[in-house]
């Protein structure tokens, strides 16, 4: 054994402990934000509809032990605030995972569902499905089918246009996604205008900026949670292949990774996750951009670490934004969570874009 081997082993153990500590910290942050969302009320108060925080804690934990028969606060808390927390959690996780998949696919940290048009396609699908239900009387439920169809259709168009001689061109993909996202927005406004009397969405502008859907049933939220969990498991299991895909196609193939099949699958997974997130919270921007980037800053490029970290960051960001919309109530109702994610993600996008600028310029 050489003298460098113990040093390498020690560094690996130290890195593993650091990664574990970071993941535990992120999990603690996520749980804390979920608990905060369950107890937060408007105007910076911690309370429940039946009283203050102390009374709520008494009803939740002390009353069941003493046999008290007063469960109104418990039922209201579980039915309303915990429901919103779960919806925000699943939406945030889905958006962050879709961002990880797209960034691995394109080898570009600027890729995310909103920028590539997947969220816009899903939103157009939801609105088109609602129009079909109202105008033609079709028996379609919620917006799941339309969201998935719209997101997959945009993903297919972006993927086909962005390929040159069988090779994915990240710049072309990003530009195509931006154009298609704009077209989808115009399509949404057109459909809403055509059926303005019926009202496809009670507040279309607010929903387009990201607004948690409180009208989803427990069964629908559970189904979308299973979809998101399935995407998480698949991405985590393919984490090593995603690491290898950062190499050239010849190198990846020599290591047993079929890059073409992996990229196609990643596009499908990202489209389905983006569709689920739109059903839950509307087309929220920049969550899929910020969270994977922060995860890499904290844990490095290995996807088996980036995937759970990004998922927890995504859930924390969306649930935290929803808590802020509740506390910062200016008398006009809840602000869309997309306002907060855009205020955070817009400057982050410009800062990250600085490193991409000028790459095509050669020195004279």
C-alpha positions as CSV (number, residue, x, y, z in Angstrom):
1,X,0.0,0.0,0.0
2,X,1.4,3.4,-1.0
3,X,1.4,6.4,1.4
4,X,-1.1,8.2,-0.8
5,X,-3.8,5.5,-0.4
6,X,-4.7,6.3,3.3
7,X,-4.9,10.0,2.3
8,X,-7.2,9.3,-0.6
9,X,-9.4,7.1,1.6
10,X,-9.5,9.8,4.3
11,X,-10.5,12.5,1.8
12,X,-13.2,10.2,0.4
13,X,-14.6,9.6,3.9
14,X,-14.5,13.3,4.7
15,X,-16.3,14.1,1.4
16,X,-19.0,11.5,2.2
17,X,-19.6,12.9,5.7
18,X,-19.9,16.4,4.3
19,X,-22.4,15.2,1.7
20,X,-24.4,13.4,4.3
21,X,-24.4,16.5,6.5
22,X,-25.6,18.7,3.6
23,X,-28.4,16.3,2.7
24,X,-29.5,16.1,6.4
25,X,-29.5,19.9,6.7
26,X,-31.6,20.2,3.5
27,X,-34.1,17.7,4.8
28,X,-34.3,19.6,8.1
29,X,-34.9,22.8,6.2
30,X,-37.7,21.2,4.1
31,X,-39.5,19.8,7.1
32,X,-39.2,23.1,8.9
33,X,-40.8,25.0,6.0
34,X,-43.6,22.4,5.7
35,X,-44.3,22.8,9.5
36,X,-44.2,26.6,9.2
37,X,-46.7,26.4,6.3
38,X,-49.1,24.3,8.3
39,X,-49.2,26.9,11.1
40,X,-48.6,30.2,9.4
41,X,-51.4,32.7,8.9
42,X,-51.7,36.2,7.3
43,X,-49.9,39.3,8.6
44,X,-46.9,37.5,10.0
45,X,-48.9,35.5,12.6
46,X,-48.5,31.9,13.6
47,X,-52.0,30.5,14.3
48,X,-54.8,28.2,13.2
49,X,-58.4,29.1,12.4
50,X,-59.4,28.0,15.9
51,X,-56.8,30.0,17.9
52,X,-53.2,30.8,18.3
53,X,-50.2,28.5,18.0
54,X,-50.2,27.4,21.6
55,X,-53.9,26.5,21.4
56,X,-53.2,24.6,18.2
57,X,-50.4,22.6,19.7
58,X,-52.6,21.8,22.7
59,X,-55.4,20.6,20.4
60,X,-53.0,18.6,18.2
61,X,-50.9,16.8,20.9
62,X,-52.4,17.3,24.4
63,X,-56.1,17.0,23.8
64,X,-55.8,13.5,22.2
65,X,-54.0,12.2,25.3
66,X,-56.5,13.7,27.7
67,X,-59.6,12.6,25.8
68,X,-60.8,16.0,24.8
69,X,-63.3,16.0,22.0
70,X,-62.5,19.1,20.0
71,X,-60.9,18.3,16.7
72,X,-62.0,21.2,14.6
73,X,-58.5,22.8,14.5
74,X,-56.9,19.4,13.6
75,X,-59.3,18.7,10.8
76,X,-59.0,22.2,9.4
77,X,-55.3,22.2,9.6
78,X,-55.0,18.8,7.8
79,X,-57.7,19.6,5.2
80,X,-56.4,23.1,4.1
81,X,-52.9,24.0,5.1
82,X,-51.3,20.6,5.0
83,X,-53.0,20.0,1.6
84,X,-51.5,23.1,0.2
85,X,-48.1,22.2,1.7
86,X,-48.2,18.8,0.0
87,X,-49.2,20.3,-3.3
88,X,-46.4,22.8,-3.1
89,X,-43.9,20.1,-2.0
90,X,-44.7,17.8,-4.9
91,X,-44.8,20.7,-7.5
92,X,-41.4,22.0,-6.3
93,X,-39.8,18.5,-6.3
94,X,-41.2,17.8,-9.8
95,X,-39.8,21.1,-11.2
96,X,-36.4,20.6,-9.7
97,X,-36.1,17.0,-11.0
98,X,-37.2,18.2,-14.4
99,X,-34.4,20.8,-14.3
100,X,-31.8,18.2,-13.3
101,X,-32.9,15.9,-16.2
102,X,-32.8,18.7,-18.8
103,X,-29.5,20.1,-17.6
104,X,-27.9,16.6,-17.8
105,X,-29.5,16.1,-21.2
106,X,-28.2,19.4,-22.7
107,X,-25.0,19.7,-20.6
108,X,-26.2,23.2,-20.0
109,X,-27.0,24.8,-16.6
110,X,-29.4,27.2,-18.2
111,X,-31.9,24.5,-19.2
112,X,-35.1,24.2,-17.3
113,X,-38.8,23.3,-18.0
114,X,-40.1,26.9,-18.2
115,X,-37.3,28.2,-20.5
116,X,-37.5,25.2,-22.8
117,X,-41.3,25.6,-23.2
118,X,-42.4,22.4,-21.5
119,X,-44.3,24.3,-18.8
120,X,-45.9,26.5,-21.4
121,X,-46.9,23.5,-23.5
122,X,-48.4,21.9,-20.4
123,X,-50.3,25.1,-19.5
124,X,-51.7,25.3,-23.0
125,X,-52.8,21.7,-22.8
126,X,-54.6,22.4,-19.6
127,X,-56.4,25.4,-21.0
128,X,-57.2,23.6,-24.3
129,X,-58.7,20.7,-22.3
130,X,-60.9,23.0,-20.2
131,X,-62.1,24.7,-23.5
132,X,-62.9,21.2,-24.9
133,X,-64.9,20.3,-21.8
134,X,-66.8,23.6,-21.7
135,X,-67.4,24.0,-25.5
136,X,-67.8,20.4,-26.7
137,X,-69.1,18.8,-23.5
138,X,-66.3,16.2,-23.4
139,X,-66.1,14.2,-20.2
140,X,-62.5,14.9,-19.3
141,X,-61.4,15.4,-15.7
142,X,-58.9,18.0,-14.3
143,X,-56.1,18.9,-16.7
144,X,-53.8,15.9,-16.4
145,X,-54.3,14.6,-20.0
146,X,-54.0,18.0,-21.6
147,X,-51.0,19.0,-19.5
148,X,-49.1,15.8,-20.4
149,X,-50.1,15.9,-24.1
150,X,-49.0,19.6,-24.4
151,X,-45.7,19.1,-22.5
152,X,-44.8,16.0,-24.5
153,X,-45.7,17.7,-27.8
154,X,-43.5,20.7,-27.1
155,X,-40.7,18.4,-25.9
156,X,-40.9,16.4,-29.2
157,X,-40.8,19.6,-31.3
158,X,-37.9,21.1,-29.3
159,X,-36.0,17.8,-29.5
160,X,-36.5,17.4,-33.2
161,X,-35.6,21.0,-34.1
162,X,-32.6,21.0,-31.7
163,X,-30.9,18.1,-33.3
164,X,-28.3,18.6,-36.1
165,X,-27.0,15.5,-37.8
166,X,-28.1,13.4,-34.9
167,X,-26.4,15.7,-32.3
168,X,-28.3,17.8,-29.8
169,X,-27.4,21.5,-30.1
170,X,-28.0,23.1,-26.7
171,X,-28.2,26.7,-28.0
172,X,-30.7,25.8,-30.7
173,X,-32.8,23.9,-28.1
174,X,-32.8,26.9,-25.7
175,X,-33.8,29.4,-28.5
176,X,-36.5,27.0,-29.8
177,X,-37.9,26.5,-26.3
178,X,-38.1,30.3,-25.7
179,X,-40.0,30.8,-29.0
180,X,-42.4,27.9,-28.4
181,X,-43.0,29.1,-24.8
182,X,-44.0,32.5,-26.3
183,X,-46.3,30.8,-28.8
184,X,-47.9,28.7,-26.1
185,X,-48.6,31.9,-24.1
186,X,-50.3,33.4,-27.1
187,X,-52.3,30.2,-27.6
188,X,-53.5,30.4,-24.0
189,X,-54.6,34.0,-24.4
190,X,-56.4,33.1,-27.7
191,X,-58.3,30.2,-26.2
192,X,-59.3,32.2,-23.2
193,X,-60.5,35.1,-25.5
194,X,-62.6,32.7,-27.6
195,X,-64.4,31.5,-24.5
196,X,-64.2,34.6,-22.3
197,X,-67.9,34.4,-21.3
198,X,-67.5,31.1,-19.6
199,X,-64.1,31.8,-18.0
200,X,-61.6,29.0,-18.5
201,X,-59.6,29.9,-15.4
202,X,-61.0,32.1,-12.6
203,X,-57.9,34.3,-12.7
204,X,-55.8,33.4,-15.7
205,X,-53.1,36.0,-15.2
206,X,-52.6,34.8,-11.6
207,X,-52.6,31.1,-12.6
208,X,-50.1,31.8,-15.4
209,X,-47.7,33.3,-12.7
210,X,-47.9,30.2,-10.6
211,X,-50.8,29.5,-8.1
212,X,-51.2,26.3,-6.1
213,X,-54.3,24.4,-7.1
214,X,-56.5,24.0,-4.0
215,X,-59.3,22.2,-6.0
216,X,-57.4,19.0,-6.6
217,X,-58.7,16.0,-4.8
218,X,-56.6,13.8,-2.5
219,X,-56.6,11.1,-5.2
220,X,-55.3,13.5,-7.9
221,X,-52.6,14.8,-5.6
222,X,-51.6,11.2,-4.7
223,X,-51.4,10.2,-8.4
224,X,-49.2,13.2,-9.2
225,X,-47.1,12.4,-6.1
226,X,-46.6,8.8,-7.4
227,X,-45.6,10.2,-10.8
228,X,-43.0,12.5,-9.2
229,X,-41.7,9.7,-7.0
230,X,-41.3,7.5,-10.0
231,X,-39.4,10.2,-11.8
232,X,-37.1,10.6,-8.8
233,X,-36.4,6.9,-8.5
234,X,-35.7,6.5,-12.2
235,X,-33.4,9.5,-12.3
236,X,-31.5,8.4,-9.1
237,X,-31.0,4.9,-10.5
238,X,-29.6,6.4,-13.7
239,X,-27.4,8.9,-11.9
240,X,-24.2,7.2,-12.9
241,X,-25.3,7.1,-16.5
242,X,-26.1,10.8,-16.4
243,X,-22.6,11.4,-15.1
244,X,-21.1,9.4,-17.9
245,X,-23.3,11.3,-20.5
246,X,-21.3,14.4,-19.7
247,X,-18.5,12.8,-21.7
248,X,-18.4,12.5,-25.5
249,X,-20.7,10.0,-27.0
250,X,-17.9,7.7,-28.0
251,X,-16.5,7.7,-24.4
252,X,-20.0,7.1,-23.0
253,X,-20.7,4.2,-25.3
254,X,-17.4,2.6,-24.3
255,X,-18.6,2.8,-20.7
256,X,-21.8,1.1,-21.6
257,X,-24.1,4.1,-21.8
258,X,-26.3,4.6,-24.8
259,X,-26.5,8.4,-24.9
260,X,-29.2,8.7,-27.5
261,X,-31.6,6.5,-25.6
262,X,-30.8,8.2,-22.3
263,X,-31.4,11.6,-23.8
264,X,-34.8,10.6,-25.2
265,X,-35.8,9.1,-21.9
266,X,-34.7,12.2,-20.0
267,X,-36.8,14.4,-22.3
268,X,-39.9,12.2,-21.7
269,X,-39.3,12.2,-17.9
270,X,-38.8,15.9,-17.8
271,X,-41.9,16.6,-19.9
272,X,-44.1,14.4,-17.6
273,X,-42.7,16.0,-14.4
274,X,-43.2,19.5,-15.9
275,X,-46.8,18.6,-16.8
276,X,-47.5,17.3,-13.2
277,X,-46.1,20.5,-11.8
278,X,-48.3,22.7,-14.0
279,X,-51.4,20.8,-12.9
280,X,-50.4,21.4,-9.3
281,X,-49.2,24.9,-9.4
282,X,-49.4,26.4,-12.9
283,X,-46.3,27.3,-15.0
284,X,-43.9,28.3,-12.2
285,X,-40.6,29.6,-13.6
286,X,-37.0,29.2,-12.5
287,X,-37.4,26.5,-9.8
288,X,-35.9,24.0,-12.2
289,X,-33.0,26.4,-12.9
290,X,-32.1,27.5,-9.4
291,X,-32.3,24.3,-7.4
292,X,-30.1,22.0,-9.5
293,X,-27.5,24.8,-9.6
294,X,-27.5,25.2,-5.9
295,X,-27.3,21.5,-5.4
296,X,-24.2,21.3,-7.5
297,X,-22.6,24.2,-5.7
298,X,-23.2,22.3,-2.4
299,X,-22.4,18.8,-3.4
300,X,-20.5,18.8,-6.7
301,X,-21.5,17.3,-10.1
302,X,-22.4,13.7,-9.1
303,X,-26.1,13.2,-10.0
304,X,-26.8,10.7,-7.2
305,X,-26.2,13.5,-4.8
306,X,-27.5,16.3,-6.9
307,X,-30.9,14.7,-7.5
308,X,-32.1,14.4,-3.9
309,X,-30.5,17.7,-2.9
310,X,-32.3,19.5,-5.8
311,X,-35.6,17.8,-5.0
312,X,-35.5,19.0,-1.4
313,X,-34.5,22.5,-2.4
314,X,-37.3,22.6,-4.9
315,X,-39.9,21.6,-2.3
316,X,-38.4,24.1,0.2
317,X,-38.5,26.9,-2.4
318,X,-42.2,26.4,-3.5
319,X,-43.6,25.7,0.0
320,X,-41.6,28.6,1.4
321,X,-42.9,30.9,-1.4
322,X,-46.5,29.8,-0.5
323,X,-45.9,30.6,3.1
324,X,-44.7,34.1,2.1
325,X,-47.8,34.6,0.0
326,X,-49.9,33.8,3.1
327,X,-48.0,36.1,5.4
328,X,-47.6,39.0,3.0
329,X,-51.3,39.5,2.4
330,X,-51.9,43.1,1.2
331,X,-55.7,42.8,1.0
332,X,-55.7,41.6,-2.6
333,X,-55.7,37.9,-1.9
334,X,-52.7,35.6,-2.1
335,X,-49.9,36.6,-4.5
336,X,-48.9,34.0,-7.0
337,X,-45.8,32.0,-5.9
338,X,-44.3,32.6,-9.4
339,X,-43.7,36.2,-8.4
340,X,-41.2,35.1,-5.7
341,X,-39.5,32.4,-7.8
342,X,-39.2,34.9,-10.7
343,X,-37.7,37.6,-8.4
344,X,-35.2,35.0,-7.2
345,X,-34.6,33.2,-10.5
346,X,-34.4,36.1,-12.9
347,X,-31.2,37.6,-11.4
348,X,-29.8,34.0,-10.9
349,X,-30.4,33.3,-14.6
350,X,-28.6,36.5,-15.7
351,X,-25.7,35.7,-13.4
352,X,-25.4,32.1,-14.7
353,X,-25.8,33.4,-18.3
354,X,-22.7,35.5,-17.9
355,X,-20.5,32.4,-18.1
356,X,-22.2,31.4,-21.4
357,X,-21.8,34.7,-23.1
358,X,-18.9,35.2,-25.5
359,X,-18.1,31.5,-26.0
360,X,-18.6,31.8,-29.7
361,X,-16.4,34.8,-30.0
362,X,-12.8,34.1,-31.0
363,X,-9.9,36.4,-30.3
364,X,-8.9,38.5,-33.2
